[in-house]
Amino acid sequence: MDLYLFIWSIIVYGLAAAVTLLVSISIIIYMITNPYPVVERFEEETTYSDAKSKSKAKFPNIAEPHSVHLSVVVPAYNEEERLPPMLDEAIEFLEGRVKEQPSYKYEIIVVSDGSRDKTVQVTEGYAIKYGSEKVRCLELIKNRGKGGAVRLGIESCRGASILFADADGASKFEDLTKLEAALKGLTKCDPFSQPNDVSDSIAIVIGSRAHLEKESLATRSVFRNILMYGFHFLVWLFTVKGIKDTQCGFKLFTRKAADICFKSLHVNRWAFDVELLYIAQKLNIPIAEVPVRWTEIEGSKVTPVLSWVQMGCDLGLIWLKYTIGAWKIKSHKTN
């Protein structure tokens, strides 16, 4: 009996110590954490090279009214090789729209996230060919991470609707039509004929690769599949509900939705998509998930296992910091 009580007391004291430690850590985190994002942006990052005047021009701000139908924001870190095929595909598709509807306007903003290769030169070559009204390079002087790069690109865009697309071109760009159809369903506004209404509406449409999961399972190692399922479980348990694929790099926002959500984004790296959707769900912003085509492109700069581990750590921080109130959502949905 004495042994039983001894063991039970150890368990109780151990649990009490663990709870005390967790509470202490939470209090420390709360005290040292800024509740709202502190966005770092250098003066050099507020301008782009104008291909026509050969001088620097000022980027606009997302708080300003839109002046084009669509902005495409492409985060790029050392993507001189994979970027051209993606840009070629996107521009061919968008130029086709311009031919069919001459009043249609678009822009592509490539955000070079502290690249050390020729990503900037490649992008500026496209700006010279197509004009800076259509292609611009936002050159970050130091690496921010994918989420940080997307945020600064979105802050600098002019579109009534805004597409975030990966530089590797893994998603078929013409699937944008599927996302726009879903956006029209959510907002009841046509992205082509009603850009003003789209800009003022609040909705998000995300591309999804969930329908390709069975095929992907057969090509990945058992260990990577375990990591993937573990990540999806943590996403469902702690943050985002009802979304099958939070990480697909093909997401479409109305201008107002992007402005609202990115103002509260804290995570700058790979798990930023999860926090973004978490913020949107907390604000009851309508979200649609649309199946898109996707092909794995060689040349990734990230070790898959390390990226999953880092995203898992970020998920824990997202859950903890919002749960204890260390992080707050800056903006609220307005009708």
Short mmCIF file of the C-alpha atoms (twelve columns), coordinates in Angstrom:
data_MODEL
# 
_entry.id   MODEL 
# 
loop_
_atom_site.group_PDB 
_atom_site.id 
_atom_site.type_symbol 
_atom_site.label_atom_id 
_atom_site.label_alt_id 
_atom_site.label_comp_id 
_atom_site.label_asym_id 
_atom_site.label_seq_id 
_atom_site.Cartn_x 
_atom_site.Cartn_y 
_atom_site.Cartn_z 
_atom_site.pdbx_PDB_model_num 
ATOM 1   C CA . MET A 1   0.000   0.000  0.000   1 
ATOM 2   C CA . ASP A 2   2.826   2.390  0.863   1 
ATOM 3   C CA . LEU A 3   4.488   1.645  -2.477  1 
ATOM 4   C CA . TYR A 4   1.216   2.374  -4.283  1 
ATOM 5   C CA . LEU A 5   0.870   5.735  -2.514  1 
ATOM 6   C CA . PHE A 6   4.511   6.559  -3.241  1 
ATOM 7   C CA . ILE A 7   4.102   5.894  -6.973  1 
ATOM 8   C CA . TRP A 8   0.821   7.810  -7.088  1 
ATOM 9   C CA . SER A 9   2.367   10.800 -5.307  1 
ATOM 10  C CA . ILE A 10  5.242   10.853 -7.821  1 
ATOM 11  C CA . ILE A 11  2.752   10.903 -10.683 1 
ATOM 12  C CA . VAL A 12  0.697   13.685 -9.102  1 
ATOM 13  C CA . TYR A 13  3.752   15.802 -8.290  1 
ATOM 14  C CA . GLY A 14  5.112   15.175 -11.775 1 
ATOM 15  C CA . LEU A 15  1.893   16.331 -13.409 1 
ATOM 16  C CA . ALA A 16  1.735   19.364 -11.142 1 
ATOM 17  C CA . ALA A 17  5.317   20.265 -12.020 1 
ATOM 18  C CA . ALA A 18  4.578   19.877 -15.752 1 
ATOM 19  C CA . VAL A 19  1.488   22.089 -15.499 1 
ATOM 20  C CA . THR A 20  3.414   24.678 -13.498 1 
ATOM 21  C CA . LEU A 21  6.201   24.679 -16.085 1 
ATOM 22  C CA . LEU A 22  3.733   25.029 -18.963 1 
ATOM 23  C CA . VAL A 23  1.929   27.906 -17.242 1 
ATOM 24  C CA . SER A 24  5.236   29.626 -16.481 1 
ATOM 25  C CA . ILE A 25  6.418   29.269 -20.080 1 
ATOM 26  C CA . SER A 26  3.057   30.573 -21.340 1 
ATOM 27  C CA . ILE A 27  3.283   33.619 -19.080 1 
ATOM 28  C CA . ILE A 28  6.822   34.359 -20.266 1 
ATOM 29  C CA . ILE A 29  5.801   33.962 -23.915 1 
ATOM 30  C CA . TYR A 30  2.808   36.244 -23.353 1 
ATOM 31  C CA . MET A 31  4.958   38.910 -21.720 1 
ATOM 32  C CA . ILE A 32  7.647   39.007 -24.413 1 
ATOM 33  C CA . THR A 33  5.455   38.595 -27.506 1 
ATOM 34  C CA . ASN A 34  4.151   41.498 -29.579 1 
ATOM 35  C CA . PRO A 35  0.429   40.779 -30.108 1 
ATOM 36  C CA . TYR A 36  0.449   42.199 -33.629 1 
ATOM 37  C CA . PRO A 37  2.945   41.575 -36.459 1 
ATOM 38  C CA . VAL A 38  5.893   43.918 -36.769 1 
ATOM 39  C CA . VAL A 39  6.549   44.064 -40.516 1 
ATOM 40  C CA . GLU A 40  10.111  44.951 -41.492 1 
ATOM 41  C CA . ARG A 41  10.499  46.717 -44.821 1 
ATOM 42  C CA . PHE A 42  13.537  48.663 -45.965 1 
ATOM 43  C CA . GLU A 43  13.296  51.826 -48.043 1 
ATOM 44  C CA . GLU A 44  14.990  50.070 -50.984 1 
ATOM 45  C CA . GLU A 45  12.131  47.545 -50.991 1 
ATOM 46  C CA . THR A 46  9.440   50.145 -51.601 1 
ATOM 47  C CA . THR A 47  10.484  50.717 -55.230 1 
ATOM 48  C CA . TYR A 48  10.893  48.741 -58.449 1 
ATOM 49  C CA . SER A 49  12.867  49.329 -61.642 1 
ATOM 50  C CA . ASP A 50  10.646  50.900 -64.281 1 
ATOM 51  C CA . ALA A 51  11.614  49.304 -67.587 1 
ATOM 52  C CA . LYS A 52  10.451  52.274 -69.651 1 
ATOM 53  C CA . SER A 53  12.007  55.185 -67.754 1 
ATOM 54  C CA . LYS A 54  15.046  53.199 -66.538 1 
ATOM 55  C CA . SER A 55  14.483  54.698 -63.097 1 
ATOM 56  C CA . LYS A 56  13.019  53.647 -59.762 1 
ATOM 57  C CA . ALA A 57  9.262   53.912 -59.265 1 
ATOM 58  C CA . LYS A 58  7.262   53.616 -56.065 1 
ATOM 59  C CA . PHE A 59  5.161   50.525 -55.394 1 
ATOM 60  C CA . PRO A 60  1.534   51.283 -54.550 1 
ATOM 61  C CA . ASN A 61  -0.097  50.142 -51.312 1 
ATOM 62  C CA . ILE A 62  -2.908  47.641 -50.879 1 
ATOM 63  C CA . ALA A 63  -4.840  50.283 -48.942 1 
ATOM 64  C CA . GLU A 64  -5.166  52.242 -52.203 1 
ATOM 65  C CA . PRO A 65  -7.985  51.488 -54.682 1 
ATOM 66  C CA . HIS A 66  -7.285  48.732 -57.203 1 
ATOM 67  C CA . SER A 67  -6.230  49.652 -60.751 1 
ATOM 68  C CA . VAL A 68  -5.921  46.236 -62.427 1 
ATOM 69  C CA . HIS A 69  -8.188  43.191 -62.508 1 
ATOM 70  C CA . LEU A 70  -5.657  40.662 -61.240 1 
ATOM 71  C CA . SER A 71  -2.357  40.694 -59.369 1 
ATOM 72  C CA . VAL A 72  -0.209  37.557 -59.333 1 
ATOM 73  C CA . VAL A 73  2.278   37.456 -56.444 1 
ATOM 74  C CA . VAL A 74  5.153   34.992 -56.912 1 
ATOM 75  C CA . PRO A 75  7.587   34.472 -54.002 1 
ATOM 76  C CA . ALA A 76  10.979  33.378 -55.330 1 
ATOM 77  C CA . TYR A 77  14.196  32.390 -53.591 1 
ATOM 78  C CA . ASN A 78  17.026  31.476 -56.010 1 
ATOM 79  C CA . GLU A 79  14.551  30.529 -58.752 1 
ATOM 80  C CA . GLU A 80  16.433  31.618 -61.891 1 
ATOM 81  C CA . GLU A 81  15.905  28.187 -63.481 1 
ATOM 82  C CA . ARG A 82  12.339  27.307 -62.465 1 
ATOM 83  C CA . LEU A 83  10.890  30.817 -62.737 1 
ATOM 84  C CA . PRO A 84  10.967  31.315 -66.565 1 
ATOM 85  C CA . PRO A 85  8.686   28.350 -67.421 1 
ATOM 86  C CA . MET A 86  6.213   29.503 -64.779 1 
ATOM 87  C CA . LEU A 87  6.215   33.087 -66.060 1 
ATOM 88  C CA . ASP A 88  5.925   31.960 -69.673 1 
ATOM 89  C CA . GLU A 89  2.858   29.877 -68.866 1 
ATOM 90  C CA . ALA A 90  1.233   32.612 -66.775 1 
ATOM 91  C CA . ILE A 91  1.884   35.408 -69.271 1 
ATOM 92  C CA . GLU A 92  0.691   33.333 -72.232 1 
ATOM 93  C CA . PHE A 93  -2.576  32.652 -70.416 1 
ATOM 94  C CA . LEU A 94  -3.087  36.249 -69.281 1 
ATOM 95  C CA . GLU A 95  -2.115  37.751 -72.638 1 
ATOM 96  C CA . GLY A 96  -4.749  35.486 -74.167 1 
ATOM 97  C CA . ARG A 97  -7.299  37.174 -71.940 1 
ATOM 98  C CA . VAL A 98  -6.117  40.609 -73.003 1 
ATOM 99  C CA . LYS A 99  -6.629  39.659 -76.659 1 
ATOM 100 C CA . GLU A 100 -10.173 38.503 -75.921 1 
ATOM 101 C CA . GLN A 101 -10.933 41.457 -73.627 1 
ATOM 102 C CA . PRO A 102 -8.644  44.451 -74.365 1 
ATOM 103 C CA . SER A 103 -9.758  46.277 -71.212 1 
ATOM 104 C CA . TYR A 104 -8.461  43.457 -69.012 1 
ATOM 105 C CA . LYS A 105 -5.395  44.406 -66.948 1 
ATOM 106 C CA . TYR A 106 -3.069  42.244 -64.919 1 
ATOM 107 C CA . GLU A 107 0.273   42.430 -63.159 1 
ATOM 108 C CA . ILE A 108 2.792   39.847 -61.980 1 
ATOM 109 C CA . ILE A 109 4.951   40.756 -58.988 1 
ATOM 110 C CA . VAL A 110 7.920   38.465 -58.457 1 
ATOM 111 C CA . VAL A 111 9.205   38.858 -54.898 1 
ATOM 112 C CA . SER A 112 12.878  37.924 -54.841 1 
ATOM 113 C CA . ASP A 113 13.305  36.819 -51.236 1 
ATOM 114 C CA . GLY A 114 16.959  37.717 -50.779 1 
ATOM 115 C CA . SER A 115 17.977  35.621 -53.798 1 
ATOM 116 C CA . ARG A 116 21.682  35.248 -54.510 1 
ATOM 117 C CA . ASP A 117 21.349  33.970 -58.057 1 
ATOM 118 C CA . LYS A 118 19.919  35.750 -61.130 1 
ATOM 119 C CA . THR A 119 16.260  35.715 -60.070 1 
ATOM 120 C CA . VAL A 120 16.098  39.524 -60.123 1 
ATOM 121 C CA . GLN A 121 17.791  39.788 -63.534 1 
ATOM 122 C CA . VAL A 122 15.491  37.132 -64.995 1 
ATOM 123 C CA . THR A 123 12.403  38.949 -63.721 1 
ATOM 124 C CA . GLU A 124 13.592  42.323 -64.956 1 
ATOM 125 C CA . GLY A 125 14.168  40.753 -68.373 1 
ATOM 126 C CA . TYR A 126 10.444  39.942 -68.481 1 
ATOM 127 C CA . ALA A 127 9.657   43.488 -67.299 1 
ATOM 128 C CA . ILE A 128 11.646  44.873 -70.227 1 
ATOM 129 C CA . LYS A 129 9.872   42.553 -72.675 1 
ATOM 130 C CA . TYR A 130 6.297   43.048 -71.423 1 
ATOM 131 C CA . GLY A 131 6.545   46.374 -69.578 1 
ATOM 132 C CA . SER A 132 6.546   47.223 -65.885 1 
ATOM 133 C CA . GLU A 133 2.787   47.671 -65.925 1 
ATOM 134 C CA . LYS A 134 2.593   43.904 -66.341 1 
ATOM 135 C CA . VAL A 135 5.745   42.523 -64.669 1 
ATOM 136 C CA . ARG A 136 7.527   43.958 -61.638 1 
ATOM 137 C CA . CYS A 137 10.251  42.698 -59.353 1 
ATOM 138 C CA . LEU A 138 10.154  43.371 -55.625 1 
ATOM 139 C CA . GLU A 139 13.732  42.744 -54.515 1 
ATOM 140 C CA . LEU A 140 14.055  42.034 -50.791 1 
ATOM 141 C CA . ILE A 141 17.515  42.844 -49.539 1 
ATOM 142 C CA . LYS A 142 17.382  40.056 -46.980 1 
ATOM 143 C CA . ASN A 143 15.484  36.771 -46.783 1 
ATOM 144 C CA . ARG A 144 12.111  36.948 -44.987 1 
ATOM 145 C CA . GLY A 145 10.717  33.481 -45.617 1 
ATOM 146 C CA . LYS A 146 7.919   32.522 -47.975 1 
ATOM 147 C CA . GLY A 147 5.131   34.015 -45.872 1 
ATOM 148 C CA . GLY A 148 7.014   37.260 -45.372 1 
ATOM 149 C CA . ALA A 149 7.719   37.528 -49.102 1 
ATOM 150 C CA . VAL A 150 4.083   36.910 -50.044 1 
ATOM 151 C CA . ARG A 151 2.909   39.495 -47.501 1 
ATOM 152 C CA . LEU A 152 5.191   42.230 -48.910 1 
ATOM 153 C CA . GLY A 153 4.152   41.347 -52.461 1 
ATOM 154 C CA . ILE A 154 0.481   41.606 -51.578 1 
ATOM 155 C CA . GLU A 155 1.065   44.918 -49.804 1 
ATOM 156 C CA . SER A 156 2.546   46.217 -53.079 1 
ATOM 157 C CA . CYS A 157 -0.092  45.046 -55.560 1 
ATOM 158 C CA . ARG A 158 -2.873  46.765 -57.500 1 
ATOM 159 C CA . GLY A 159 -5.331  43.939 -58.200 1 
ATOM 160 C CA . ALA A 160 -9.044  43.712 -57.449 1 
ATOM 161 C CA . SER A 161 -8.313  40.028 -56.944 1 
ATOM 162 C CA . ILE A 162 -4.934  38.663 -55.906 1 
ATOM 163 C CA . LEU A 163 -3.436  35.279 -56.710 1 
ATOM 164 C CA . PHE A 164 -0.515  33.842 -54.789 1 
ATOM 165 C CA . ALA A 165 1.322   31.307 -57.001 1 
ATOM 166 C CA . ASP A 166 4.505   29.317 -56.424 1 
ATOM 167 C CA . ALA A 167 7.532   30.055 -58.606 1 
ATOM 168 C CA . ASP A 168 8.026   26.407 -59.556 1 
ATOM 169 C CA . GLY A 169 4.883   26.340 -61.697 1 
ATOM 170 C CA . ALA A 170 3.682   23.081 -60.112 1 
ATOM 171 C CA . SER A 171 0.057   24.190 -60.525 1 
ATOM 172 C CA . LYS A 172 -1.401  24.656 -64.004 1 
ATOM 173 C CA . PHE A 173 -1.964  28.381 -64.346 1 
ATOM 174 C CA . GLU A 174 -5.094  27.989 -66.461 1 
ATOM 175 C CA . ASP A 175 -6.763  26.431 -63.394 1 
ATOM 176 C CA . LEU A 176 -7.099  30.047 -62.294 1 
ATOM 177 C CA . THR A 177 -10.442 29.918 -64.126 1 
ATOM 178 C CA . LYS A 178 -11.666 27.316 -61.611 1 
ATOM 179 C CA . LEU A 179 -10.658 29.527 -58.695 1 
ATOM 180 C CA . GLU A 180 -12.302 32.570 -60.271 1 
ATOM 181 C CA . ALA A 181 -15.533 30.644 -60.846 1 
ATOM 182 C CA . ALA A 182 -15.563 29.668 -57.167 1 
ATOM 183 C CA . LEU A 183 -14.793 33.280 -56.175 1 
ATOM 184 C CA . LYS A 184 -17.722 34.451 -58.259 1 
ATOM 185 C CA . GLY A 185 -19.911 31.930 -56.467 1 
ATOM 186 C CA . LEU A 186 -18.856 33.268 -53.061 1 
ATOM 187 C CA . THR A 187 -19.007 36.989 -53.876 1 
ATOM 188 C CA . LYS A 188 -21.764 36.983 -56.520 1 
ATOM 189 C CA . CYS A 189 -19.475 39.286 -58.507 1 
ATOM 190 C CA . ASP A 190 -17.794 38.706 -61.860 1 
ATOM 191 C CA . PRO A 191 -13.978 39.219 -61.702 1 
ATOM 192 C CA . PHE A 192 -14.026 40.465 -65.308 1 
ATOM 193 C CA . SER A 193 -17.005 42.825 -65.483 1 
ATOM 194 C CA . GLN A 194 -17.294 43.786 -61.794 1 
ATOM 195 C CA . PRO A 195 -13.745 44.305 -60.479 1 
ATOM 196 C CA . ASN A 196 -14.891 47.104 -58.155 1 
ATOM 197 C CA . ASP A 197 -17.393 44.800 -56.461 1 
ATOM 198 C CA . VAL A 198 -14.876 41.962 -56.280 1 
ATOM 199 C CA . SER A 199 -12.293 44.241 -54.687 1 
ATOM 200 C CA . ASP A 200 -14.720 45.286 -51.940 1 
ATOM 201 C CA . SER A 201 -15.991 41.749 -51.313 1 
ATOM 202 C CA . ILE A 202 -14.429 39.381 -48.780 1 
ATOM 203 C CA . ALA A 203 -13.674 35.821 -49.887 1 
ATOM 204 C CA . ILE A 204 -10.818 33.355 -50.418 1 
ATOM 205 C CA . VAL A 205 -10.501 30.425 -52.818 1 
ATOM 206 C CA . ILE A 206 -7.675  27.927 -52.387 1 
ATOM 207 C CA . GLY A 207 -6.355  25.351 -54.797 1 
ATOM 208 C CA . SER A 208 -6.304  21.797 -53.455 1 
ATOM 209 C CA . ARG A 209 -4.286  18.671 -54.250 1 
ATOM 210 C CA . ALA A 210 -6.315  16.452 -51.922 1 
ATOM 211 C CA . HIS A 211 -7.847  14.578 -54.862 1 
ATOM 212 C CA . LEU A 212 -4.316  13.481 -55.862 1 
ATOM 213 C CA . GLU A 213 -3.525  12.012 -52.452 1 
ATOM 214 C CA . LYS A 214 -3.883  8.327  -53.343 1 
ATOM 215 C CA . GLU A 215 -1.438  8.698  -56.225 1 
ATOM 216 C CA . SER A 216 1.026   10.618 -54.035 1 
ATOM 217 C CA . LEU A 217 0.954   8.005  -51.273 1 
ATOM 218 C CA . ALA A 218 2.361   5.385  -53.628 1 
ATOM 219 C CA . THR A 219 5.360   7.531  -54.620 1 
ATOM 220 C CA . ARG A 220 6.417   8.771  -51.181 1 
ATOM 221 C CA . SER A 221 8.337   6.858  -48.519 1 
ATOM 222 C CA . VAL A 222 6.498   5.481  -45.483 1 
ATOM 223 C CA . PHE A 223 8.334   7.973  -43.250 1 
ATOM 224 C CA . ARG A 224 7.264   10.965 -45.367 1 
ATOM 225 C CA . ASN A 225 3.669   9.713  -45.409 1 
ATOM 226 C CA . ILE A 226 3.729   9.470  -41.600 1 
ATOM 227 C CA . LEU A 227 5.037   13.039 -41.374 1 
ATOM 228 C CA . MET A 228 2.358   14.249 -43.796 1 
ATOM 229 C CA . TYR A 229 -0.484  12.576 -41.917 1 
ATOM 230 C CA . GLY A 230 0.910   13.829 -38.607 1 
ATOM 231 C CA . PHE A 231 1.000   17.384 -39.954 1 
ATOM 232 C CA . HIS A 232 -2.552  17.185 -41.325 1 
ATOM 233 C CA . PHE A 233 -3.781  15.807 -37.985 1 
ATOM 234 C CA . LEU A 234 -2.136  18.655 -36.062 1 
ATOM 235 C CA . VAL A 235 -3.618  21.213 -38.468 1 
ATOM 236 C CA . TRP A 236 -7.099  19.753 -37.929 1 
ATOM 237 C CA . LEU A 237 -6.665  19.375 -34.161 1 
ATOM 238 C CA . PHE A 238 -5.220  22.782 -33.332 1 
ATOM 239 C CA . THR A 239 -5.906  25.300 -36.091 1 
ATOM 240 C CA . VAL A 240 -7.854  24.927 -39.350 1 
ATOM 241 C CA . LYS A 241 -11.035 22.869 -39.677 1 
ATOM 242 C CA . GLY A 242 -12.595 21.517 -42.864 1 
ATOM 243 C CA . ILE A 243 -9.724  22.284 -45.255 1 
ATOM 244 C CA . LYS A 244 -8.136  19.236 -46.872 1 
ATOM 245 C CA . ASP A 245 -5.039  20.943 -48.299 1 
ATOM 246 C CA . THR A 246 -3.754  24.067 -46.569 1 
ATOM 247 C CA . GLN A 247 -0.344  24.101 -48.274 1 
ATOM 248 C CA . CYS A 248 -1.067  24.277 -52.014 1 
ATOM 249 C CA . GLY A 249 0.690   27.329 -53.429 1 
ATOM 250 C CA . PHE A 250 -2.247  28.527 -55.511 1 
ATOM 251 C CA . LYS A 251 -4.633  30.779 -53.565 1 
ATOM 252 C CA . LEU A 252 -6.953  33.556 -54.743 1 
ATOM 253 C CA . PHE A 253 -8.122  36.458 -52.556 1 
ATOM 254 C CA . THR A 254 -10.339 39.437 -53.028 1 
ATOM 255 C CA . ARG A 255 -8.344  42.586 -52.367 1 
ATOM 256 C CA . LYS A 256 -10.174 43.309 -49.126 1 
ATOM 257 C CA . ALA A 257 -9.783  39.738 -47.840 1 
ATOM 258 C CA . ALA A 258 -6.035  39.814 -48.508 1 
ATOM 259 C CA . ASP A 259 -5.672  43.160 -46.748 1 
ATOM 260 C CA . ILE A 260 -7.563  41.930 -43.677 1 
ATOM 261 C CA . CYS A 261 -5.829  38.560 -43.322 1 
ATOM 262 C CA . PHE A 262 -2.237  39.545 -44.031 1 
ATOM 263 C CA . LYS A 263 -2.378  42.393 -41.512 1 
ATOM 264 C CA . SER A 264 -2.548  39.797 -38.741 1 
ATOM 265 C CA . LEU A 265 -0.099  37.261 -40.191 1 
ATOM 266 C CA . HIS A 266 2.764   36.501 -37.778 1 
ATOM 267 C CA . VAL A 267 4.356   33.391 -39.332 1 
ATOM 268 C CA . ASN A 268 6.845   34.254 -42.066 1 
ATOM 269 C CA . ARG A 269 7.884   30.773 -43.159 1 
ATOM 270 C CA . TRP A 270 6.330   27.553 -44.406 1 
ATOM 271 C CA . ALA A 271 3.308   27.322 -42.092 1 
ATOM 272 C CA . PHE A 272 2.067   30.804 -42.981 1 
ATOM 273 C CA . ASP A 273 -0.750  29.272 -45.077 1 
ATOM 274 C CA . VAL A 274 -2.131  27.590 -41.965 1 
ATOM 275 C CA . GLU A 275 -2.155  30.781 -39.909 1 
ATOM 276 C CA . LEU A 276 -3.672  32.683 -42.828 1 
ATOM 277 C CA . LEU A 277 -6.582  30.242 -43.053 1 
ATOM 278 C CA . TYR A 278 -6.881  30.178 -39.258 1 
ATOM 279 C CA . ILE A 279 -7.298  33.965 -39.273 1 
ATOM 280 C CA . ALA A 280 -9.849  33.760 -42.089 1 
ATOM 281 C CA . GLN A 281 -11.920 31.152 -40.245 1 
ATOM 282 C CA . LYS A 282 -11.807 33.164 -37.015 1 
ATOM 283 C CA . LEU A 283 -13.194 36.131 -38.959 1 
ATOM 284 C CA . ASN A 284 -15.828 33.963 -40.676 1 
ATOM 285 C CA . ILE A 285 -14.456 34.860 -44.108 1 
ATOM 286 C CA . PRO A 286 -15.954 32.570 -46.793 1 
ATOM 287 C CA . ILE A 287 -13.425 30.015 -48.070 1 
ATOM 288 C CA . ALA A 288 -13.823 27.624 -51.012 1 
ATOM 289 C CA . GLU A 289 -11.449 24.749 -51.796 1 
ATOM 290 C CA . VAL A 290 -11.097 23.818 -55.470 1 
ATOM 291 C CA . PRO A 291 -9.240  20.798 -56.946 1 
ATOM 292 C CA . VAL A 292 -6.364  21.840 -59.230 1 
ATOM 293 C CA . ARG A 293 -3.810  19.986 -61.309 1 
ATOM 294 C CA . TRP A 294 -0.384  19.714 -59.773 1 
ATOM 295 C CA . THR A 295 2.967   18.295 -60.865 1 
ATOM 296 C CA . GLU A 296 6.014   17.969 -58.623 1 
ATOM 297 C CA . ILE A 297 8.832   20.053 -60.080 1 
ATOM 298 C CA . GLU A 298 12.455  19.190 -59.351 1 
ATOM 299 C CA . GLY A 299 14.742  21.748 -57.773 1 
ATOM 300 C CA . SER A 300 13.126  22.391 -54.385 1 
ATOM 301 C CA . LYS A 301 15.328  24.449 -52.045 1 
ATOM 302 C CA . VAL A 302 13.866  22.774 -48.952 1 
ATOM 303 C CA . THR A 303 14.594  19.382 -47.395 1 
ATOM 304 C CA . PRO A 304 11.114  17.773 -47.107 1 
ATOM 305 C CA . VAL A 305 11.649  16.245 -43.671 1 
ATOM 306 C CA . LEU A 306 13.041  19.483 -42.210 1 
ATOM 307 C CA . SER A 307 10.181  21.501 -43.683 1 
ATOM 308 C CA . TRP A 308 7.573   19.194 -42.114 1 
ATOM 309 C CA . VAL A 309 9.327   19.415 -38.729 1 
ATOM 310 C CA . GLN A 310 9.554   23.211 -38.937 1 
ATOM 311 C CA . MET A 311 5.905   23.491 -39.922 1 
ATOM 312 C CA . GLY A 312 4.971   21.228 -37.003 1 
ATOM 313 C CA . CYS A 313 6.814   23.550 -34.608 1 
ATOM 314 C CA . ASP A 314 5.118   26.565 -36.171 1 
ATOM 315 C CA . LEU A 315 1.716   24.898 -35.713 1 
ATOM 316 C CA . GLY A 316 2.447   24.491 -32.020 1 
ATOM 317 C CA . LEU A 317 3.378   28.153 -31.744 1 
ATOM 318 C CA . ILE A 318 0.259   29.249 -33.647 1 
ATOM 319 C CA . TRP A 319 -1.983  27.247 -31.335 1 
ATOM 320 C CA . LEU A 320 -0.218  28.278 -28.127 1 
ATOM 321 C CA . LYS A 321 0.169   31.972 -28.857 1 
ATOM 322 C CA . TYR A 322 -3.423  32.460 -30.011 1 
ATOM 323 C CA . THR A 323 -4.745  30.314 -27.148 1 
ATOM 324 C CA . ILE A 324 -2.994  32.368 -24.445 1 
ATOM 325 C CA . GLY A 325 -3.731  35.654 -26.228 1 
ATOM 326 C CA . ALA A 326 -0.107  36.463 -27.034 1 
ATOM 327 C CA . TRP A 327 -1.083  36.857 -30.694 1 
ATOM 328 C CA . LYS A 328 -4.175  38.812 -31.677 1 
ATOM 329 C CA . ILE A 329 -6.089  39.334 -34.890 1 
ATOM 330 C CA . LYS A 330 -5.724  42.951 -35.922 1 
ATOM 331 C CA . SER A 331 -8.633  43.340 -38.291 1 
ATOM 332 C CA . HIS A 332 -12.206 42.177 -38.189 1 
ATOM 333 C CA . LYS A 333 -14.563 41.319 -41.011 1 
ATOM 334 C CA . THR A 334 -16.878 44.142 -41.995 1 
ATOM 335 C CA . ASN A 335 -19.876 43.942 -44.285 1 
# 
